[in-house]
Amino acid sequence: MLPNQGPYFVAELSDDTILITRQMKHFPLHFARDVFCSPNLLNCEEKTDWRDCKLEKAQEIELTFKRNAINFSLVVGDVCGRFKQLFQRLESINKKSGPFEILLCVGNFFSDSDKQNEELIAYKNACKTISVPTYILGPTSEVLNKNYQVNECGEICTNLTYLGKRGLYSLSSGVKIAYVSGTEKPSEDKLSEAEYYFTKDDVIAVRNLCFVNKSSASDYRGIDILLTSQGPYGLDEQEDLNSSKLVSFLCKEIKPRYHFHGLSKKYKEPAPFRLPADQTTQLELCTRVISLAAVGNENKEKYIYALSLTPVHRIRVLDLIQKTTNELKCPFADINYKDVNITKDEKSDKQQYFFDMEASNNQGNHRKLGKYPSKKPRIMKVEQG
């Protein structure tokens, strides 16, 4: 929510700029129309009276569709080499409830058994097809690393693509997806450069990508989806030993509407919580953290999740800050990040981050900073730090 209490006036411009004021005394009802139709803004004084703004029905429908463009996505947990079961289920769901734009995998896609992974051969040889473009996170162990032999575009086979170690993806619908592959690098394993570990540098790079081109605190509304293999620390005491403080830090910083993870192999969907306002935004934005079970799990827990999303930059501010009745206290606000070397200056409640960081992050060494930064999937815009 906005800081302090009392009435306020919020206006959204066509370029997504947000104007906010609390000076609400003696405002006429037509104040907003007078201001925005003035020559200094939209320069359309003939539309000050709402009765002069009526459109043809076809125009209204077209504008409404553009404003509320909806993305239909699927997210799946650990696949563990059960490719036949997953893709058959995917085809059934897509025919019944689709079409879906994308399937995202947040768990281990491959099995540690070579025999089990042979199920993918039929798809690589084009004997079978994958009905929805599928994008997977990277390995979480040395034994799984060998399965990520892909071409320069990250493609494993038709409609199956490895996202890379970290990045920010924009779908054609406008939905933005941030991700970090692997597990947090153990503090005692300082010398390891294993591809399946992520570090503070990876998390900071993704955070900075989310902030690029945001001109002010009122301009940032969070992102739509965060994908991580490992779950966030602080949300569930029973899972904290296998969770990551760096993931919690990233979630708190970039403020996703949905955060999916899959390594716990359990389906959990606790009540949402609000992330506190800081230097990135004046709004308290709502986040839902969802853990997905493994494909084919014995307890028949939920392993595939369907999303119907309007991109966050197209949502009204009043809808973003609307509270629900079952919200939890933010579990990340009081975490001590010193043991993962997060300093005060690196937190968004202490520092302003709205500037273009692409030049300082890329440094011309894309392969070191993340695999396949230049790939151009058919349905999305790719940015990798």
Beta strands, then each sheet from edge to edge (+ up, - down):
strand 1: 9-12
strand 2: 18-21
strand 3: 71-76
strand 4: 102-105
strand 5: 134-136
strand 6: 155-157
strand 7: 160-162
strand 8: 166-171
strand 9: 176-180
strand 10: 183-184
strand 11: 197-198
strand 12: 223-228
strand 13: 256-261
strand 14: 273-275
strand 15: 285-291
strand 16: 304-309
strand 17: 380-383
sheet 1: 1+ 2-
sheet 2: 6+ 7- 5- 4- 3- 16+
sheet 3: 14+ 15- 13- 12- 9- 8+ 17-
sheet 4: 10+ 11+
end
